[in-house]
């Protein structure tokens, strides 16, 4: 057994021996502290007959909850980084001119809405009495406009919209009413 009293710094010895003594004292104190800690943990989780089982279950559940939350956080972070990587790839692919210039063809409803928003703005006419339909890239303009000039401008603007294969003009002026 180690004589702790002999290790105390009050005695005069050579400098090297004093450092060695302090190290041994620190090791003994550390071992005592570790033994005390292990004993306290054992008392808390194992030897207390009334509460040890409940404490073990609570500790296990808290540990599992922490693990679960960290797992969810890792999944969220991975999904976020996946989105960031997709965005960087998208920007990189579209940064080079001439690459990926092929666009997917619009469906009929989207093409009709695009013609309404672009062609009517370009032609400077009102949408109030005109309906726009699209079928397989063919745009049908039906309704009434105030003059022949407006009809020509609208047909020309609709034909210029990207994705329009052909324009079917069924527009008329107020002077000409459909026979019916």
PADREN-688706 format. One record per residue: residue number from 1; residue in one letter; z, y, x negated of N, C-alpha, C, CB in turn. Coordinates in Angstrom, 2 decimals, padded with zeros to 5 digits. Glycine has a CB too. Layout:
N
tifi,vexdo,n_w,n_v,n_u,ca_w,ca_v,ca_u,c_w,c_v,c_u,cb_w,cb_v,cb_u
NUM,A,Z,Y,X,Z,Y,X,Z,Y,X,Z,Y,X
...
# end
This chain:
180
tifi,vexdo,n_w,n_v,n_u,ca_w,ca_v,ca_u,c_w,c_v,c_u,cb_w,cb_v,cb_u
1,X,000.00,-001.17,-000.83,000.00,000.00,000.00,000.00,001.24,-000.88,001.20,-000.01,000.95
2,X,-000.60,002.30,-000.36,-000.76,003.53,-001.11,000.48,004.40,-000.90,-002.04,004.29,-000.68
3,X,000.96,004.95,-001.97,002.11,005.84,-001.89,001.59,007.25,-001.60,002.96,005.81,-003.23
4,X,001.76,007.68,-000.37,001.27,008.98,000.06,002.02,010.10,-000.63,001.38,009.12,001.58
5,X,003.28,009.94,-000.88,004.08,010.99,-001.52,003.58,011.26,-002.94,005.56,010.59,-001.56
6,X,003.06,010.22,-003.59,002.56,010.41,-004.95,001.25,011.19,-004.93,002.36,009.05,-005.63
7,X,000.58,011.20,-003.80,-000.70,011.89,-003.71,-000.58,013.36,-003.36,-001.56,011.22,-002.71
8,X,000.58,013.81,-002.95,000.73,015.18,-002.54,000.51,016.11,-003.72,002.11,015.41,-001.92
9,X,-000.01,017.31,-003.50,-000.41,018.19,-004.59,000.75,018.85,-005.32,-001.30,019.25,-004.07
10,X,001.96,018.63,-004.99,003.10,019.28,-005.64,003.34,018.79,-007.05,004.33,019.07,-004.83
11,X,002.92,017.67,-007.45,003.15,017.13,-008.78,002.09,017.63,-009.75,003.16,015.59,-008.74
12,X,002.49,017.85,-010.99,001.57,018.34,-012.01,000.94,017.18,-012.72,002.27,019.25,-013.00
13,X,-000.39,017.18,-012.75,-001.13,016.16,-013.48,-002.37,016.81,-014.09,-001.53,014.97,-012.54
14,X,-003.17,016.01,-014.70,-004.41,016.53,-015.29,-005.36,016.92,-014.17,-005.07,015.47,-016.24
15,X,-006.28,017.82,-014.47,-007.18,018.33,-013.46,-008.01,017.24,-012.81,-008.07,019.35,-014.05
16,X,-008.56,016.32,-013.51,-009.37,015.23,-012.97,-008.57,014.34,-012.05,-009.97,014.41,-014.09
17,X,-007.32,014.07,-012.43,-006.47,013.21,-011.61,-006.13,013.90,-010.30,-005.20,012.84,-012.36
18,X,-005.97,015.23,-010.31,-005.64,015.98,-009.11,-006.77,015.90,-008.08,-005.35,017.44,-009.46
19,X,-008.01,016.00,-008.51,-009.16,015.90,-007.61,-009.24,014.50,-007.03,-010.46,016.25,-008.34
20,X,-009.01,013.50,-007.88,-009.04,012.11,-007.41,-007.95,011.86,-006.38,-008.88,011.15,-008.60
21,X,-006.79,012.42,-006.60,-005.67,012.26,-005.67,-006.00,012.88,-004.32,-004.39,012.88,-006.24
22,X,-006.61,014.04,-004.33,-006.98,014.70,-003.07,-008.02,013.89,-002.31,-007.52,016.12,-003.35
23,X,-008.93,013.30,-003.02,-009.93,012.46,-002.35,-009.28,011.26,-001.69,-010.99,012.00,-003.35
24,X,-008.35,010.63,-002.40,-007.65,009.48,-001.80,-006.85,009.90,-000.58,-006.72,008.81,-002.82
25,X,-006.21,011.06,-000.66,-005.44,011.57,000.47,-006.35,011.84,001.67,-004.68,012.85,000.08
26,X,-007.52,012.45,001.41,-008.47,012.71,002.48,-008.96,011.41,003.10,-009.65,013.54,001.95
27,X,-009.18,010.38,002.27,-009.63,009.09,002.79,-008.56,008.46,003.66,-009.99,008.15,001.64
28,X,-007.29,008.55,003.23,-006.19,007.98,004.02,-006.04,008.73,005.34,-004.86,008.04,003.22
29,X,-006.09,010.07,005.29,-005.97,010.86,006.51,-007.14,010.57,007.44,-005.90,012.37,006.19
30,X,-008.34,010.46,006.90,-009.52,010.13,007.71,-009.39,008.77,008.37,-010.77,010.17,006.86
31,X,-008.88,007.78,007.60,-008.70,006.44,008.16,-007.66,006.46,009.27,-008.28,005.45,007.07
32,X,-006.57,007.20,009.07,-005.54,007.30,010.10,-006.10,007.99,011.36,-004.32,008.08,009.57
33,X,-006.84,009.04,011.18,-007.43,009.74,012.31,-008.40,008.83,013.06,-008.14,011.02,011.85
34,X,-009.25,008.08,012.32,-010.18,007.15,012.94,-009.45,006.06,013.71,-011.08,006.53,011.89
35,X,-008.38,005.53,013.13,-007.61,004.49,013.82,-006.97,005.05,015.08,-006.53,003.90,012.88
36,X,-006.45,006.26,015.00,-005.86,006.89,016.18,-006.92,007.08,017.27,-005.22,008.25,015.80
37,X,-008.11,007.54,016.90,-009.19,007.77,017.86,-009.62,006.47,018.53,-010.40,008.42,017.17
38,X,-009.79,005.41,017.73,-010.17,004.11,018.29,-009.09,003.61,019.24,-010.42,003.08,017.17
39,X,-007.84,003.79,018.87,-006.74,003.37,019.73,-006.71,004.14,021.04,-005.42,003.55,019.02
40,X,-006.96,005.44,020.97,-006.97,006.26,022.19,-008.12,005.85,023.10,-007.08,007.75,021.84
41,X,-009.28,005.59,022.54,-010.42,005.16,023.35,-010.14,003.79,023.98,-011.70,005.10,022.49
42,X,-009.55,002.89,023.19,-009.22,001.57,023.74,-008.20,001.69,024.87,-008.68,000.65,022.63
43,X,-007.21,002.55,024.69,-006.22,002.76,025.75,-006.88,003.33,026.99,-005.10,003.71,025.26
44,X,-007.79,004.27,026.80,-008.43,004.95,027.92,-009.34,004.01,028.71,-009.23,006.16,027.42
45,X,-010.10,003.15,028.00,-011.09,002.31,028.67,-010.68,000.86,028.86,-012.34,002.35,027.91
46,X,-009.69,000.36,028.12,-009.42,-001.08,028.19,-007.99,-001.43,028.60,-009.72,-001.70,026.88
47,X,-007.00,-000.76,028.07,-005.63,-001.23,028.24,-004.88,-000.61,029.43,-004.87,-000.97,027.00
48,X,-005.43,000.45,030.01,-004.80,001.06,031.17,-005.15,000.20,032.39,-005.27,002.55,031.37
49,X,-004.18,-000.48,032.95,-004.44,-001.44,034.02,-004.86,-000.77,035.33,-003.21,-002.28,034.27
50,X,-004.41,000.43,035.57,-004.70,001.07,036.85,-006.06,001.77,036.88,-003.62,002.07,037.18
51,X,-006.48,002.36,035.77,-007.65,003.23,035.81,-008.78,002.80,034.86,-007.24,004.62,035.47
52,X,-008.60,001.82,034.04,-009.60,001.48,033.02,-010.92,001.06,033.62,-009.07,000.38,032.12
53,X,-010.91,000.26,034.66,-012.16,-000.21,035.27,-012.95,000.96,035.84,-011.88,-001.23,036.38
54,X,-012.26,001.83,036.56,-012.93,003.00,037.14,-013.50,003.89,036.03,-011.95,003.80,038.02
55,X,-012.74,004.08,034.97,-013.21,004.92,033.87,-014.44,004.32,033.19,-012.10,005.12,032.85
56,X,-014.45,003.00,033.03,-015.62,002.35,032.43,-016.85,002.55,033.31,-015.35,000.84,032.22
57,X,-016.67,002.37,034.62,-017.80,002.56,035.54,-018.30,004.00,035.54,-017.39,002.15,036.96
58,X,-017.39,004.94,035.55,-017.79,006.34,035.52,-018.53,006.65,034.23,-016.55,007.26,035.66
59,X,-018.02,006.17,033.11,-018.68,006.42,031.81,-020.08,005.80,031.79,-017.83,005.84,030.65
60,X,-020.19,004.57,032.32,-021.49,003.92,032.36,-022.47,004.70,033.25,-021.36,002.47,032.88
61,X,-022.03,005.13,034.44,-022.89,005.87,035.35,-023.31,007.21,034.76,-022.19,006.09,036.68
62,X,-022.40,007.90,034.11,-022.75,009.18,033.48,-023.75,008.98,032.36,-021.49,009.89,032.95
63,X,-023.55,007.94,031.58,-024.50,007.64,030.51,-025.88,007.32,031.05,-023.99,006.49,029.66
64,X,-025.92,006.54,032.13,-027.22,006.21,032.74,-027.86,007.45,033.34,-027.05,005.12,033.82
65,X,-027.06,008.32,033.95,-027.60,009.55,034.53,-028.19,010.45,033.45,-026.51,010.31,035.30
66,X,-027.50,010.56,032.34,-028.02,011.38,031.23,-029.33,010.79,030.73,-026.99,011.46,030.08
67,X,-029.38,009.47,030.58,-030.60,008.81,030.12,-031.74,009.03,031.10,-030.35,007.30,029.92
68,X,-031.44,008.90,032.39,-032.45,009.09,033.43,-032.99,010.53,033.42,-031.86,008.75,034.82
69,X,-032.10,011.51,033.33,-032.55,012.91,033.31,-033.40,013.20,032.08,-031.34,013.85,033.34
70,X,-032.99,012.66,030.95,-033.79,012.89,029.73,-035.15,012.21,029.83,-033.04,012.37,028.49
71,X,-035.18,011.05,030.48,-036.46,010.36,030.68,-037.37,011.19,031.58,-036.23,008.97,031.29
72,X,-036.83,011.70,032.68,-037.62,012.54,033.59,-038.11,013.79,032.87,-036.81,012.93,034.83
73,X,-037.24,014.39,032.08,-037.62,015.59,031.33,-038.75,015.27,030.34,-036.40,016.18,030.58
74,X,-038.67,014.10,029.71,-039.72,013.71,028.77,-041.04,013.50,029.49,-039.31,012.42,028.02
75,X,-041.00,012.91,030.68,-042.23,012.70,031.46,-042.81,014.05,031.88,-041.95,011.82,032.71
76,X,-041.96,014.96,032.36,-042.44,016.29,032.74,-043.07,017.01,031.55,-041.30,017.13,033.32
77,X,-042.42,016.91,030.42,-042.94,017.57,029.22,-044.28,016.95,028.80,-041.92,017.47,028.06
78,X,-044.39,015.63,028.90,-045.65,014.97,028.54,-046.77,015.39,029.49,-045.47,013.43,028.57
79,X,-046.47,015.50,030.79,-047.50,015.93,031.75,-047.92,017.37,031.47,-046.98,015.80,033.19
80,X,-046.94,018.21,031.15,-047.26,019.60,030.83,-048.18,019.66,029.60,-045.96,020.41,030.57
81,X,-047.82,018.93,028.56,-048.63,018.95,027.34,-050.00,018.34,027.59,-047.93,018.20,026.23
82,X,-050.10,017.36,028.49,-051.40,016.80,028.85,-052.27,017.88,029.49,-051.23,015.59,029.81
83,X,-051.69,018.67,030.38,-052.43,019.75,031.01,-052.86,020.81,030.00,-051.60,020.40,032.09
84,X,-051.98,021.12,029.06,-052.33,022.08,028.02,-053.49,021.55,027.18,-051.11,022.38,027.12
85,X,-053.44,020.27,026.85,-054.52,019.67,026.06,-055.84,019.68,026.83,-054.16,018.23,025.65
86,X,-055.78,019.40,028.14,-057.01,019.45,028.94,-057.58,020.86,028.98,-056.74,018.95,030.38
87,X,-056.70,021.85,029.10,-057.16,023.24,029.11,-057.80,023.62,027.79,-056.01,024.17,029.41
88,X,-057.21,023.21,026.69,-057.78,023.52,025.37,-059.13,022.82,025.22,-056.81,023.08,024.24
89,X,-059.21,021.57,025.67,-060.49,020.85,025.59,-061.55,021.52,026.45,-060.31,019.38,026.02
90,X,-061.15,021.98,027.63,-062.10,022.64,028.53,-062.60,023.94,027.90,-061.45,022.93,029.90
91,X,-061.68,024.73,027.35,-062.09,025.99,026.71,-062.97,025.72,025.51,-060.86,026.80,026.29
92,X,-062.65,024.69,024.74,-063.45,024.38,023.56,-064.84,023.92,023.95,-062.76,023.31,022.70
93,X,-064.94,023.14,025.03,-066.24,022.63,025.45,-067.12,023.75,025.98,-066.08,021.55,026.52
94,X,-066.51,024.77,026.59,-067.30,025.84,027.17,-067.43,027.06,026.25,-066.69,026.27,028.47
95,X,-066.87,026.99,025.07,-066.95,028.09,024.13,-068.30,028.14,023.44,-065.84,027.99,023.10
96,X,-068.95,026.99,023.30,-070.23,026.92,022.62,-071.34,027.22,023.62,-070.43,025.52,021.96
97,X,-072.16,028.24,023.39,-073.24,028.55,024.32,-074.27,027.43,024.37,-073.92,029.86,023.93
98,X,-074.76,027.15,025.54,-075.78,026.12,025.70,-075.23,024.74,025.94,-076.65,026.08,024.51
99,X,-073.96,024.53,025.71,-073.34,023.23,025.95,-072.83,023.16,027.38,-072.19,022.97,024.95
100,X,-072.87,022.00,027.96,-072.36,021.78,029.32,-072.95,022.76,030.31,-070.84,021.88,029.33
101,X,-074.24,023.08,030.16,-074.86,024.04,031.05,-075.24,023.42,032.39,-076.09,024.65,030.40
102,X,-075.21,022.10,032.50,-075.53,021.45,033.76,-074.34,021.58,034.70,-075.90,019.96,033.55
103,X,-074.59,022.17,035.85,-073.52,022.32,036.83,-073.75,021.32,037.94,-073.46,023.76,037.38
104,X,-072.66,020.92,038.54,-072.74,019.99,039.66,-073.29,020.73,040.86,-071.36,019.36,039.97
105,X,-074.19,020.11,041.60,-074.79,020.73,042.77,-073.73,020.95,043.84,-075.95,019.87,043.32
106,X,-073.83,022.09,044.52,-072.87,022.40,045.58,-073.18,021.58,046.83,-072.89,023.90,045.91
107,X,-072.15,021.26,047.58,-072.39,020.60,048.86,-072.92,021.63,049.84,-071.08,019.92,049.41
108,X,-073.38,021.18,051.02,-074.05,022.07,051.97,-073.17,023.21,052.45,-074.52,021.28,053.15
109,X,-071.92,022.92,052.76,-071.03,023.97,053.26,-070.76,025.01,052.18,-069.70,023.36,053.75
110,X,-070.52,024.56,050.96,-070.26,025.50,049.86,-071.49,026.34,049.57,-069.83,024.75,048.61
111,X,-072.67,025.73,049.63,-073.91,026.48,049.40,-074.10,027.54,050.47,-075.12,025.53,049.36
112,X,-073.86,027.19,051.73,-073.99,028.18,052.81,-073.01,029.33,052.62,-073.75,027.50,054.19
113,X,-071.76,029.04,052.24,-070.77,030.10,052.02,-071.17,030.97,050.82,-069.36,029.50,051.78
114,X,-071.74,030.35,049.79,-072.17,031.11,048.62,-073.32,032.04,048.99,-072.59,030.17,047.49
115,X,-074.26,031.55,049.77,-075.37,032.40,050.21,-074.83,033.55,051.04,-076.40,031.58,051.03
116,X,-073.87,033.28,051.93,-073.30,034.36,052.74,-072.66,035.43,051.85,-072.27,033.80,053.71
117,X,-071.90,035.01,050.86,-071.18,035.99,050.05,-072.10,036.72,049.08,-070.06,035.32,049.28
118,X,-073.06,036.02,048.48,-073.89,036.65,047.46,-075.10,037.35,048.07,-074.36,035.61,046.45
119,X,-075.85,036.66,048.90,-077.12,037.21,049.41,-076.89,038.41,050.31,-077.89,036.14,050.16
120,X,-075.92,038.38,051.18,-075.68,039.50,052.07,-075.23,040.73,051.28,-074.63,039.13,053.14
121,X,-074.46,040.51,050.23,-074.03,041.63,049.38,-075.23,042.22,048.64,-072.94,041.17,048.38
122,X,-076.08,041.35,048.08,-077.25,041.81,047.33,-078.23,042.55,048.24,-077.94,040.62,046.66
123,X,-078.44,042.02,049.44,-079.42,042.62,050.36,-078.84,043.85,051.04,-079.86,041.61,051.40
124,X,-077.53,043.97,051.10,-076.90,045.13,051.74,-077.03,045.10,053.25,-077.49,046.39,051.21
125,X,-076.99,043.91,053.85,-077.10,043.80,055.31,-075.82,043.22,055.89,-078.32,042.93,055.71
126,X,-075.66,043.39,057.19,-074.47,042.91,057.88,-074.62,041.44,058.27,-074.19,043.77,059.13
127,X,-073.50,040.71,058.24,-073.51,039.30,058.63,-073.22,039.11,060.11,-072.49,038.52,057.81
128,X,-073.06,040.19,060.84,-072.56,040.12,062.20,-073.40,039.24,063.12,-072.48,041.51,062.78
129,X,-074.72,039.33,063.03,-075.58,038.60,063.96,-076.43,037.54,063.28,-076.48,039.56,064.70
130,X,-075.99,037.06,062.11,-076.77,036.08,061.34,-075.88,034.88,061.05,-077.32,036.69,060.03
131,X,-076.44,033.69,061.25,-075.73,032.48,060.85,-076.50,031.82,059.71,-075.55,031.50,062.06
132,X,-075.74,031.20,058.80,-076.33,030.56,057.62,-075.92,029.10,057.63,-075.88,031.27,056.30
133,X,-076.91,028.22,057.54,-076.67,026.78,057.42,-077.43,026.28,056.20,-077.10,026.00,058.72
134,X,-076.96,025.19,055.62,-077.65,024.59,054.48,-077.68,023.08,054.66,-076.95,024.96,053.14
135,X,-078.83,022.50,054.33,-079.00,021.04,054.37,-079.80,020.63,053.16,-079.69,020.58,055.69
136,X,-079.19,019.88,052.27,-079.84,019.35,051.06,-080.52,020.45,050.24,-080.86,018.30,051.44
137,X,-079.88,021.58,050.09,-080.41,022.67,049.28,-081.32,023.63,050.03,-081.14,022.11,048.13
138,X,-081.67,023.31,051.27,-082.51,024.18,052.09,-081.59,025.04,052.94,-083.51,023.35,052.97
139,X,-081.76,026.36,052.85,-080.92,027.30,053.58,-081.67,027.79,054.81,-080.48,028.49,052.68
140,X,-081.02,027.73,055.96,-081.59,028.18,057.23,-080.89,029.47,057.64,-081.45,027.08,058.34
141,X,-081.66,030.54,057.81,-081.14,031.82,058.26,-081.57,032.02,059.70,-081.63,032.99,057.35
142,X,-080.61,032.15,060.60,-080.90,032.34,062.02,-080.19,033.58,062.52,-080.48,031.10,062.85
143,X,-080.83,034.30,063.43,-080.16,035.43,064.04,-081.02,036.67,064.07,-078.90,035.73,063.31
144,X,-080.36,037.84,064.17,-081.04,039.10,064.40,-080.60,040.12,063.35,-080.77,039.62,065.82
145,X,-081.58,040.83,062.80,-081.32,041.96,061.91,-082.07,043.17,062.45,-081.75,041.64,060.43
146,X,-081.75,044.35,061.96,-082.28,045.60,062.52,-083.74,045.86,062.18,-081.46,046.76,062.05
147,X,-084.22,045.39,061.05,-085.61,045.68,060.69,-086.21,044.60,059.82,-085.69,047.00,059.99
148,X,-087.54,044.69,059.70,-088.28,043.72,058.88,-087.89,043.83,057.40,-089.81,043.93,059.04
149,X,-087.59,045.04,056.98,-087.22,045.27,055.58,-085.91,044.53,055.26,-087.07,046.79,055.30
150,X,-084.93,044.58,056.16,-083.66,043.87,055.97,-083.89,042.36,055.91,-082.67,044.21,057.10
151,X,-084.78,041.87,056.76,-085.08,040.43,056.77,-085.69,040.02,055.44,-086.04,040.07,057.94
152,X,-086.65,040.80,054.94,-087.29,040.47,053.66,-086.27,040.50,052.51,-088.44,041.46,053.37
153,X,-085.42,041.52,052.50,-084.40,041.63,051.44,-083.44,040.44,051.48,-083.61,042.95,051.59
154,X,-083.01,040.06,052.68,-082.07,038.94,052.81,-082.71,037.63,052.38,-081.57,038.84,054.24
155,X,-083.95,037.39,052.78,-084.63,036.14,052.40,-084.81,036.10,050.88,-086.02,036.02,053.10
156,X,-085.20,037.21,050.27,-085.38,037.26,048.82,-084.04,037.03,048.11,-085.98,038.62,048.40
157,X,-082.96,037.65,048.58,-081.65,037.49,047.96,-081.13,036.07,048.13,-080.66,038.49,048.54
158,X,-081.38,035.46,049.30,-080.92,034.09,049.54,-081.68,033.11,048.64,-081.12,033.71,051.02
159,X,-082.97,033.34,048.42,-083.75,032.46,047.56,-083.31,032.56,046.11,-085.24,032.80,047.68
160,X,-082.73,033.69,045.72,-082.32,033.89,044.33,-080.96,033.27,044.02,-082.27,035.37,044.02
161,X,-080.24,032.83,045.03,-078.92,032.24,044.81,-079.09,030.89,044.12,-078.14,032.08,046.17
162,X,-078.26,030.64,043.11,-078.32,029.39,042.37,-077.98,028.21,043.28,-077.36,029.43,041.15
163,X,-078.82,027.19,043.29,-078.59,026.00,044.10,-079.46,025.95,045.34,-077.16,025.93,044.50
164,X,-080.14,027.06,045.68,-081.00,027.11,046.87,-082.39,026.61,046.47,-081.07,028.55,047.47
165,X,-082.85,025.54,047.14,-084.17,025.00,046.86,-085.24,025.76,047.65,-084.23,023.50,047.19
166,X,-084.93,026.07,048.89,-085.89,026.73,049.77,-085.12,027.47,050.86,-086.89,025.71,050.39
167,X,-085.75,028.55,051.41,-085.13,029.31,052.49,-086.03,029.22,053.72,-084.90,030.80,052.08
168,X,-085.46,028.81,054.83,-086.17,028.78,056.11,-085.74,030.01,056.89,-085.87,027.45,056.92
169,X,-086.69,030.91,057.13,-086.40,032.18,057.79,-086.62,032.04,059.29,-087.28,033.30,057.21
170,X,-085.57,032.15,060.08,-085.65,032.14,061.54,-085.03,033.41,062.10,-084.95,030.88,062.12
171,X,-085.12,034.50,061.31,-084.56,035.78,061.70,-085.58,036.58,062.52,-084.12,036.58,060.46
172,X,-085.09,037.44,063.36,-085.97,038.31,064.16,-085.33,039.67,064.31,-086.27,037.69,065.56
173,X,-086.10,040.63,064.77,-085.60,041.98,065.02,-085.24,042.11,066.49,-086.66,043.06,064.60
174,X,-084.52,043.16,066.88,-084.13,043.31,068.29,-085.32,043.47,069.23,-083.22,044.50,068.44
175,X,-086.44,044.00,068.74,-087.61,044.18,069.60,-088.22,042.85,070.00,-088.66,045.04,068.91
176,X,-088.12,041.87,069.08,-088.71,040.56,069.37,-087.60,039.63,069.81,-089.46,039.99,068.13
177,X,-087.62,039.21,071.05,-086.63,038.26,071.56,-087.30,036.91,071.66,-086.06,038.71,072.96
178,X,-086.56,035.87,071.36,-087.09,034.52,071.43,-087.43,034.20,072.88,-086.08,033.48,070.85
179,X,-088.55,033.53,073.05,-088.99,033.17,074.41,-088.01,032.16,074.97,-090.45,032.59,074.43
180,X,-087.60,032.32,076.15,-086.63,031.39,076.65,-086.48,031.44,078.06,-085.38,031.57,076.07
# end
